[in-house]
Every structure is written in C-alpha cells, then in structure tokens.
Amino acid sequence: MTTIVFPIYDEVTQLDFTIPHQFLTMIPDIKVIVASVGGADVAAQGLVFSNLANLDLIEECDVLCTPGGLGCVDAIENERYMTSVRRLAGKAKYLTSVCSGSLVLAAAGVLKGHRAACHWAWRDMLSDFGVVPDAGRIVRDGNIITGGGVTAGADFSLALIAELRGSDTAQAVQLALEYAPAPPFDSGRPETAPPPLRDAVMAQMNALLGDGRRRIGLVAKGLTEATA
Amino acid sequence: MTTIVFPIYDEVTQLDFTIPHQFLTMIPDIKVIVASVGGADVAAQGLVFSNLANLDLIEECDVLCTPGGLGCVDAIENERYMTSVRRLAGKAKYLTSVCSGSLVLAAAGVLKGHRAACHWAWRDMLSDFGVVPDAGRIVRDGNIITGGGVTAGADFSLALIAELRGSDTAQAVQLALEYAPAPPFDSGRPETAPPPLRDAVMAQMNALLGDGRRRIGLVAKGLTEATA
C-alpha cells in the first residue's frame, strides 16, 4: 500500500488535486487522502469539499502532493498548515506538486537548489526560494516530481503512477480515463498563445494575484534569513 | 449571463464535472450550478461534495451538462433525478454531457436519432436508445454537444466555451489552465493501447459495471415501449 496525501486549503485550484485524485484512485493499492487544517471543509471556485482528513493528525505518507491556486498565498502564510507540510515532507519518499503547489514545497524549504515546475505565470517566484524554475510539464529531480499549471496534473499523474507501479499500470489508467487529449486550440502555453491574448491573461492573473507576489517574496526572505 | 447546470449523483466520476467546472468558472458571466437531488451531499471516489444546489427546484438553465460514471446506472433508474433532467433538457439551449453522461441524456429521451460521444467502453449502449454512437472526442449534432470519456471534458469545455463566448475566450481559458497536454504514453484510446492491456481494462470495467449494462438496456426498452 502506498499512501498519498493532498493537503488542501480554501481557494485551492480544485483541478490541481481532482485530476491526480481521479487518476490515483483507479489503483486499488494506493490510498489517497485529501486533508485540510483541522479537517475543515474547503471551498474552491464555488465547490465545497467536505469529509476531509485532519491534516494536523497525519504523521507521515509515502507521497506528498501539494496543489496550487490563488489560496496558496494564504496557505503559505498559515503556520499551522505549513507545520504539517514540513512534517510530511520530512518523511515522504516523494515530494510532488501540481501548478503553484511547488511554491508551497519551496516555502516549506524542501526544494532549495532543486529544479521544479510551476504554473507559467507564477514560475519565476520559485527563484525567491533558491529553486530553479523549469518550464517542463513534468519535472523530475531526484525524488521530487512536479507538474506545471493545472491540467499538467494529468501528465504528472501518469508519470507518478509509472514511477510507483510501472508503465503498464499507468497506461491502463490512461485508457480507463480515455486520456487522448485533442484540444481544439493551441493556446495552452505562453509560447504558443497569440501574444495579445497572452498579455491579457497575464494581466488578469496578476490582478487576481494582487499582493500575493510581494507576500510570497516576504516568506522567501524570512526563510533565507532563518537558514542563513 | 449564461447558466449551466451539472446534475450530479453518488459515484459520478468526479472528473467528468470537475474539469468543465474549472474551465467554465474562469468566465465571469457564466454561472455554474452543481446540483443534486434534494441538494444532498454527493460522494464520489472518496471525495464528498457538499453545499450543492437542490436539483428539484431548478426550473431551467441555458446549458445542461450531465456527467457520467458508474453511479449513472442508479441515476438513470432514479425517477426523481430523471424528472429534473427531462425538465431542464426541455428548456435548455444546449444539451451537453461528458463520458457516460450521454446515457443519462439518452435515457431522458432527448438524444433519439442524434449522434453522441460516450466513454469508449460504454458507447455501444447508446444504440439501445436509438442514439448513434460516435467515437469523436467532441461530437456536435445541432444543439447537442457531447464529450468522450472523462478527460475529454477538457476538450469539450473549450469547444463549449468557444460556442458560448467565442474562440478568444476559449483560448484565454486554455492558457490560464495551461492546457498543453503531453501525456507520457499513447494509450488513451482502445485503438492505440496495447491490445492485451486494452482487453484487461475492458474486463475490469465490465466487472465494475456489473449488471449495469442489463439495467440500462431495460430502461431503454421501457422508453421505446412508452414512445412506440
């Protein structure tokens, strides 16, 4: 049995963990635990997830997978949440993330000097933590496996399953979930999107992020000073 | 404002609606409503969705989107659920589905004579309802837009957004969610998966489906007799 924990929080991007959750729960001997501080319900884009495990009480897991989202700024500033992330990261065999979830791991101090993926609009912030931003959709550095923005969670999940159970199992899950993507447009990356559209989306994302960039920078500065 | 309703039920495949939910909630003037019979919590693969709208009380919507999953057999047999699906389908501008959700629409009697997509392992059951099974990932037939198995919901969502708001908006959402898929394997369709693996997955799915195929056939037979 392999145990994987998703530590979620309010305004997590729900798809960051619901994709890996769907892929991983296809496998009988993988136990998937979705947890929150105090086991409280989590609201995300209008959905409410309840019946969550109490993150404070989980001692260890084989795989830690931190999802991202706008709420990750609050989560990174939440000492109770981060205490659990650090505790689980300290014992996990694999440290993993989807989207801006890599910033959570970075803020936990466990990615320093390593390469990691992140959502394209947030990726540069990894540098604040001494982490090397990598534009790959699935980035592997030792026991650290990180996925890019949101939907990269599907490709990440197959890579993780292949690592845990072999490529036959990963391919079986791919078939069961009919993951043969055929997007009707080719705008999934800033390099392929029409530039005016890319600039508009970037502006929107920065507006939504608000002072998040500054706040994450402050956390990174505190971490650097504490470990200097 | 465009209103879209996802009528969910226990053991829906959560990704069938969480993907479109994430894509559609990126757009400010689309109202996404996730509803269940009586507004009861819905359990799916270990996740619990709460704070749901009461499906019984929703009079109409612009877009109806039925998700699939093993639980759809029970849902199709649930008269209270199907009464709401038929009421909403009767007034909706677009009838849409992901995965075996097209069987829900078929069982509501609103797809007869039309083409529809479905999960590859369930697709043949559409014929029982006089619906033409189509192996496309996104299938459009008039105001009916249906997606294939589970992850097809991403491609379906972009097509739906392009229809509702134009291709620029769809491309902006694609970029925001970094939907530039790069699966590490090519086993997402029965035509591309290694045949022994395909047969093993098909056997597993049939075991999970149990007597679902027979039960869906009975519903189809009842519908045919009622409308003969």
Interface residues (C-beta under 8 A of the other chain):
Chain A: T13 Q14 L15 T18 I19 H21 Q22 T25 V32 V34 D41 A43 Q45 G46 L47 V48 F49 S50 N51 C99 H119 W120 R137 I138 G148 G149 V150 T151 A152 A154 D155 L158 A159 A162 S167 D168 A170 Q171 A172 Q174 L175 A176 L177 E178 Y179 A180 P181 A182 P183 P184 F185 D186 S187 G188 R189 P190 T192 A193 P194 L197 R198 A200 V201 Q204 M205
Chain B: T13 Q14 L15 T18 I19 H21 Q22 T25 V32 V34 D41 A43 Q45 G46 L47 V48 F49 S50 N51 C99 H119 W120 R137 I138 G148 G149 V150 T151 A152 A154 D155 L158 A159 A162 S167 D168 A170 Q171 A172 Q174 L175 A176 L177 E178 Y179 A180 P181 A182 P183 P184 F185 D186 S187 G188 R189 P190 T192 A193 P194 L197 R198 A200 V201 Q204 M205
